[in-house]
Amino acid sequence: MSEQHNDGAAMTSSISEQIAEFASNLKTTDIPATVRERACMLMLDSIGIALASHGYDFSRKAMAAISELNSGQDSVVIGSDIKMDLRNAILMNGILIHGLDYDDTHAQGVIHATTSILPTVLAVAAKQGSSGADMVTAYVLGVEVATRLGAVAKGGFHQVGFHPTGLIGTFGCAVATGWLLGLNPLQYRDAQGLALSLASGSLEFLNDGAWNKRMHPGWAGVSGVTAATLGKHGYTGTRLAYEGRFGLYASHLAGYGEYDLELATKDLGSVWEVERVSVKPLPACHFTHASIDAAIRLFVKGVRPSDIKRIKVLVPEGVVKTVCEPEAAKRKPANSYEAQFSIPYLVSTALLKGRLTLDDIDEPALHDAETLALAAITDYEIDPASAFPKYFDGEVIVEMKDGSIMREREAINRGAVDRPLTSIDIQKKYLENASRQVTRERASEIEKKILNLELGSAKELALILGKTINN
């Protein structure tokens, strides 16, 4: 495979040095008000998901394990009165936000940026006594860095088995932490160089529905804080973290496809990627949303399981390994997490029920005979008209028993940059998620604090989040 990238030796400064220079000069007033408002909306969405996650087994087991490892009481866990040391709190909060796979996505970077950046800046800003405005600034900076670094790979990380959210999130968290700690350019460079040795995230969980992915964002935060703190104290990191001979892209893409290093810093500070982050309208892998919505429209048109002979779903080539293979497991997911990454199961659910909710990817829905019967006759093909990764598009084609063909295409997935959810949509989603675990009154109290974060402090936000779900 050919590679399209810049020669690091020919550059006047390395990518990590360019990011360091930008971060060290960034002021709160440099970020437009609309970007900061959007940032608070993205935080609100994630906090609602974190609260909802307390109702699931994965969160209880994670809490038990991390509590056993815990050695301090510096930082809050969202929706709990249990306090943890800073890095364990980041790990736990990352699991809560990402555990339902309902968190936001940056399409070009193919990355869930908020789910690692938010737990990190919440913990670090609260410990540092930072203002709410500073917490927002650090969050925006982290998202800007992570999304651009993800975009460089052009979707390639997924193809070789790496999860960008965990892998790339580490660098975003290191830079966001660095801003709150007041690093200088050399310290920022070292932090990113050290992050290269700490970043991780394997997609092997796709083969068996294991829970690895749920911990990737929080671990990115733990690693980012570690790298930034080492950098602060003068622990030297490599200069060519990204473009070096064994840098991020050469080592983790292993020659697969093209990558463009210019995207790492292109328009940094003039185009704000926070505004290009998509909020999920459905609780499943973002790659599946277009197909789910297309199936829902077929349901509305009157398509019913008893009349269906066969189902074909057109998907982008870049998502096949994630949501279509291995085919046997996708047709009969073993658990809710596997179901969230299954085109056959999700499309069949939408065709059967005309919806997809959190309850539809949990017990006992996973064993519904009608859904599994439809999934058994669902195949996929590569969509030649796909615009992936700009859009996570899809099409559902249903062959009826009478020989007729019904089809629906979703060219631009709901929530995409060109079809965004409104602030009202996001607030509604937040309330639905939060209300699964807390009273409406408390959900509203939290919402008000987040949306007015600029007027308060990070510590005040942490205090209101660090209560049990029943208080």
C-alpha positions in Angstrom: 0.0 0.0 0.0 1.2 3.5 -0.7 1.5 6.2 1.9 0.9 9.9 1.6 2.7 11.7 4.4 5.2 14.4 5.1 8.8 13.8 5.9 9.3 14.8 9.5 12.9 15.7 8.9 11.9 18.2 6.3 9.5 20.1 8.6 10.6 23.2 10.4 9.0 21.8 13.5 7.4 18.5 14.4 3.7 18.0 14.7 4.0 17.7 18.5 5.9 21.0 18.6 3.2 22.7 16.5 0.5 21.4 18.8 2.6 22.5 21.8 2.9 26.0 20.5 -0.8 26.3 19.8 -1.7 24.9 23.2 0.7 27.1 25.2 -0.6 30.2 23.5 -4.3 29.3 23.7 -6.5 31.6 25.8 -10.1 31.2 26.8 -11.1 34.2 24.8 -9.7 32.7 21.6 -12.5 30.2 21.5 -15.8 31.6 20.0 -18.9 31.6 22.2 -20.8 29.3 19.9 -18.0 26.7 20.1 -18.0 26.9 23.9 -21.8 26.5 24.0 -21.5 23.5 21.8 -18.9 22.1 24.1 -21.2 22.3 27.1 -24.0 20.6 25.1 -21.6 17.7 24.3 -20.7 17.5 28.0 -24.4 17.4 29.0 -25.0 14.5 26.5 -22.2 12.5 28.0 -23.2 13.1 31.6 -26.7 11.8 30.9 -25.2 8.6 29.5 -22.9 8.2 32.5 -25.9 8.4 34.8 -27.9 5.9 32.8 -24.9 3.5 32.8 -25.3 2.9 36.6 -28.3 0.6 35.7 -26.1 -1.9 34.0 -23.9 -4.8 35.2 -20.7 -3.6 33.5 -20.7 -0.4 35.6 -21.2 -2.3 38.9 -18.4 -4.7 38.1 -16.1 -1.9 37.0 -16.9 0.0 40.2 -16.1 -3.0 42.3 -12.8 -3.6 40.6 -11.6 0.0 40.5 -12.6 0.5 44.1 -10.4 -2.4 45.1 -7.5 -0.7 43.3 -8.3 2.7 44.7 -5.9 4.4 47.1 -7.3 8.0 47.5 -10.4 10.2 47.7 -9.5 13.2 45.5 -12.0 12.9 42.7 -15.7 12.2 42.0 -17.4 9.4 40.2 -20.4 10.6 38.2 -23.6 9.6 39.9 -21.9 8.1 43.0 -20.8 9.4 46.4 -17.7 7.1 46.2 -14.5 9.2 45.9 -11.5 7.9 44.1 -7.9 9.0 43.4 -7.7 11.2 40.3 -6.6 8.5 37.8 -9.1 5.8 39.0 -11.9 8.4 38.8 -11.0 9.2 35.2 -11.0 5.5 34.4 -14.4 4.9 36.0 -16.0 7.9 34.5 -14.7 7.0 31.0 -16.4 3.6 31.4 -19.7 5.2 32.5 -19.7 7.6 29.5 -18.7 5.1 26.9 -20.2 1.9 28.3 -23.5 2.2 26.5 -21.9 3.2 23.2 -24.3 6.1 23.1 -21.7 8.9 23.2 -20.8 11.4 20.5 -18.6 10.7 17.5 -16.3 12.8 15.2 -16.9 11.3 11.8 -13.7 12.2 10.0 -11.6 11.2 13.0 -13.8 8.1 13.6 -13.3 8.8 17.3 -15.4 9.3 20.4 -13.5 12.3 21.8 -15.6 13.5 24.6 -15.6 10.2 26.4 -11.9 10.4 27.2 -11.5 14.2 27.3 -14.4 15.0 29.7 -13.5 12.6 32.5 -9.9 13.9 32.3 -10.7 17.7 32.4 -13.4 17.2 35.1 -10.9 15.5 37.4 -7.9 17.6 36.7 -9.7 21.0 36.7 -11.5 20.2 40.0 -8.3 19.2 41.6 -6.5 22.3 40.3 -9.3 24.6 41.5 -9.9 25.7 37.9 -12.8 27.9 36.8 -15.6 26.4 34.8 -14.4 28.5 31.8 -10.9 27.0 32.1 -12.4 23.5 32.2 -14.3 24.3 29.0 -11.2 25.6 27.3 -9.2 22.5 28.2 -12.0 20.3 26.9 -12.2 22.1 23.6 -8.4 21.9 23.2 -8.4 18.2 23.9 -11.2 17.5 21.4 -9.5 19.7 18.7 -6.2 17.7 19.1 -7.8 14.3 19.2 -10.2 14.7 16.3 -7.5 16.0 14.0 -5.0 13.3 14.9 -7.8 10.7 14.3 -8.5 12.3 10.9 -4.9 11.8 9.7 -5.4 8.0 9.5 -8.4 8.3 7.2 -10.2 5.4 8.9 -7.1 3.2 8.7 -6.8 2.4 12.5 -10.0 0.3 12.4 -8.8 -1.7 9.4 -5.7 -2.9 11.3 -7.5 -3.5 14.6 -6.9 -0.4 16.7 -9.6 1.6 18.4 -8.9 5.3 17.8 -10.9 6.4 20.8 -8.4 4.8 23.2 -5.4 5.1 21.0 -5.7 8.8 19.9 -7.6 9.9 23.0 -4.4 9.5 25.0 -2.8 12.4 23.1 -5.9 14.6 23.4 -6.0 14.0 27.1 -2.3 14.7 27.5 -2.6 18.1 25.8 -5.9 19.0 27.7 -4.2 18.1 31.0 -1.1 20.1 30.0 -3.2 23.2 29.5 -4.7 22.9 33.0 -1.3 22.3 34.5 0.2 25.3 32.6 2.9 23.4 30.6 5.4 25.2 28.4 6.0 24.2 24.8 8.9 21.8 25.7 6.8 20.1 28.3 3.9 19.7 25.9 6.2 18.1 23.4 7.6 15.7 25.9 4.0 14.8 27.1 3.0 13.9 23.6 6.1 11.9 23.0 5.5 9.9 26.2 1.9 9.4 25.2 3.1 7.5 22.2 4.3 4.7 24.6 1.1 4.7 26.6 -1.6 4.9 24.0 -3.5 1.7 23.3 -6.8 0.1 22.3 -7.5 -3.2 20.5 -10.6 -4.1 18.5 -10.4 -7.8 19.2 -13.5 -7.4 21.4 -15.5 -7.3 18.1 -15.1 -11.1 17.8 -16.7 -12.0 21.1 -18.5 -9.0 22.6 -16.0 -8.6 25.4 -16.0 -5.4 27.5 -12.5 -4.2 26.5 -13.7 -1.2 24.5 -15.7 0.2 27.4 -12.5 0.9 29.3 -10.5 2.4 26.4 -11.5 6.1 26.9 -10.9 6.1 30.6 -7.5 4.4 30.2 -6.7 7.1 27.5 -7.4 9.7 30.2 -5.2 7.9 32.8 -2.4 7.6 30.2 -2.8 11.2 29.1 -2.6 12.6 32.7 0.4 10.4 33.4 2.2 11.6 30.2 1.4 15.3 30.9 2.6 15.1 34.5 5.8 13.4 33.6 6.3 16.1 30.9 5.7 18.8 33.5 8.6 17.4 35.6 11.0 17.3 32.7 10.8 13.6 31.9 11.9 13.6 28.2 9.6 12.3 25.5 10.3 11.6 21.9 10.1 14.6 19.5 8.6 12.8 16.6 5.6 11.2 18.3 3.5 11.3 15.1 5.7 11.4 12.0 8.8 9.5 13.3 10.1 6.2 11.8 8.3 4.4 14.6 5.9 7.1 15.3 2.1 6.8 15.8 1.1 6.4 12.2 4.0 4.3 10.9 3.8 1.9 13.7 0.0 1.6 14.2 -1.1 1.7 10.5 1.7 -0.7 9.5 1.6 0.4 5.9 -2.1 0.2 5.5 -3.5 2.7 3.1 -2.7 6.4 3.0 -2.5 8.9 5.8 -2.1 12.7 5.6 -0.1 14.3 8.4 -1.1 17.8 7.3 -4.6 17.1 8.8 -3.1 17.0 12.3 -2.7 20.8 12.4 -4.7 22.0 9.4 -6.8 25.1 10.3 -6.0 24.6 14.0 -7.5 27.6 15.8 -9.6 28.8 12.9 -11.8 25.8 12.2 -13.2 24.3 15.4 -13.8 20.5 15.2 -16.0 20.7 18.3 -18.7 22.0 16.0 -18.3 18.9 13.8 -18.8 16.3 16.6 -22.0 14.3 16.1 -24.3 13.5 18.9 -25.8 10.0 18.6 -29.6 9.7 18.3 -29.5 5.9 18.7 -27.7 3.7 21.3 -25.5 1.7 19.0 -22.3 1.9 17.0 -22.5 5.1 14.9 -21.7 3.0 11.8 -25.1 1.4 12.0 -27.4 4.4 12.4 -28.2 5.1 8.8 -29.3 1.5 8.3 -31.3 1.5 11.4 -33.2 4.7 10.4 -33.7 3.3 6.9 -35.3 0.2 8.5 -37.5 2.2 10.7 -38.8 4.1 7.7 -39.6 0.7 6.0 -41.6 -0.2 9.1 -43.5 3.0 8.9 -44.3 2.2 5.3 -45.9 -1.1 6.4 -43.1 -3.7 5.9 -43.7 -6.5 8.3 -41.6 -9.6 9.2 -44.1 -12.1 8.0 -43.9 -10.7 4.5 -40.1 -10.6 4.2 -38.1 -13.1 2.2 -34.6 -11.6 2.5 -32.9 -8.5 3.7 -29.8 -6.9 2.2 -28.0 -4.0 3.8 -25.5 -1.8 1.9 -22.7 -0.5 4.1 -19.5 1.4 3.6 -16.5 -0.8 3.0 -14.7 0.8 6.0 -17.3 -0.5 8.5 -17.5 -4.1 7.5 -15.0 -5.5 10.0 -16.7 -3.6 12.8 -20.4 -4.2 12.3 -20.8 -7.0 9.8 -18.1 -9.6 10.7 -17.9 -12.3 11.9 -21.2 -13.0 10.3 -22.4 -15.8 12.6 -21.9 -13.7 15.7 -23.5 -10.7 14.2 -26.6 -12.6 13.3 -27.0 -13.9 16.9 -25.2 -11.6 19.3 -24.2 -13.1 22.6 -24.7 -10.0 24.7 -25.9 -6.4 24.5 -22.5 -5.0 23.5 -22.2 -7.4 20.6 -25.7 -6.4 19.6 -24.7 -2.7 19.4 -22.2 -3.6 16.7 -24.4 -5.9 14.7 -26.0 -4.7 11.4 -28.2 -7.9 11.2 -29.5 -7.6 14.8 -30.1 -3.8 14.7 -31.7 -3.7 11.3 -34.0 -6.6 12.2 -35.0 -5.0 15.5 -35.9 -1.7 13.7 -37.9 -3.6 11.0 -39.7 -5.5 13.7 -40.4 -2.7 16.2 -40.0 0.5 14.3 -37.5 1.8 16.9 -34.2 1.2 18.7 -33.9 2.0 22.4 -31.6 0.9 25.2 -34.2 -1.7 26.2 -34.0 -3.2 22.7 -30.3 -4.1 23.1 -30.7 -5.7 26.5 -32.2 -8.8 28.0 -34.6 -10.3 27.2 -34.8 -8.6 23.8 -31.5 -10.3 22.7 -33.3 -13.7 22.6 -36.4 -12.6 20.8 -37.2 -15.3 18.2 -38.7 -13.0 15.6 -35.7 -10.6 15.7 -33.2 -13.5 15.4 -35.2 -15.0 12.5 -34.9 -11.8 10.6 -31.2 -11.4 11.4 -30.7 -14.9 10.0 -31.8 -13.8 6.6 -29.9 -10.5 6.6 -26.9 -10.1 4.4 -24.6 -7.2 3.6 -22.9 -5.8 0.5 -20.4 -3.0 0.0 -22.1 0.3 -0.9 -20.5 1.7 -4.0 -22.1 5.1 -3.5 -20.9 5.5 0.1 -19.5 8.8 1.2 -17.8 7.3 4.3 -16.2 8.6 6.5 -17.8 12.0 5.8 -21.1 10.4 6.5 -21.9 7.0 8.0 -24.5 6.2 5.3 -26.4 3.0 4.6 -29.3 1.4 2.7 -31.7 -1.4 3.5 -33.2 -3.4 0.7 -36.0 -5.9 1.5 -37.2 -8.6 -0.9 -40.8 -9.4 -0.1 -42.3 -12.9 -0.4 -44.6 -11.6 -3.2 -41.4 -10.7 -5.3 -41.6 -7.0 -4.7 -38.6 -4.9 -3.5 -38.8 -2.3 -0.8 -35.8 -0.1 -0.1 -34.8 3.0 1.9 -31.5 4.9 1.8 -30.0 7.1 4.5 -27.4 9.2 2.6 -26.6 11.5 5.6 -26.9 9.9 9.0 -28.9 11.7 11.6 -26.7 13.7 13.9 -24.0 14.2 11.2 -22.4 17.6 10.6 -24.8 18.4 7.8 -27.8 17.0 9.7 -27.1 17.8 13.4 -29.2 17.2 16.4 -30.5 20.5 17.8 -29.8 21.7 21.3 -33.4 20.8 22.1 -32.8 17.2 20.8 -29.7 16.9 22.9 -31.4 18.2 26.0 -34.3 15.7 25.5 -31.8 12.8 25.1 -30.0 13.9 28.2 -33.2 14.0 30.2 -34.3 10.6 29.0 -31.0 9.0 29.9 -30.5 10.8 33.2 -34.1 10.0 34.3 -33.4 6.3 34.1 -31.4 6.7 37.3 -32.2 10.0 39.0 -35.3 12.2 39.6 -36.3 14.7 37.1 -35.6 17.4 39.6 -32.0 16.3 40.1 -31.5 15.8 36.3 -32.6 19.4 35.8 -30.3 20.6 38.5 -27.3 18.9 36.9 -28.3 20.2 33.4 -28.4 23.8 34.7 -25.0 23.5 36.3 -23.4 22.1 33.1 -25.0 24.6 30.7 -23.9 27.4 33.0 -20.4 26.0 33.6 -18.7 29.1 32.4 -20.2 31.0 35.3 -19.0 28.6 38.0 -16.1 26.3 38.8 -15.0 22.8 38.0 -15.2 21.9 41.7 -18.8 23.0 41.9 -19.7 20.8 38.9 -17.8 17.9 40.4 -19.7 18.3 43.7 -23.1 18.1 42.1 -22.1 15.1 40.0 -20.5 13.3 42.9 -23.7 12.2 44.6 -25.4 8.9 44.7 -27.9 8.3 41.9 -30.7 8.3 44.5 -29.9 11.7 46.0 
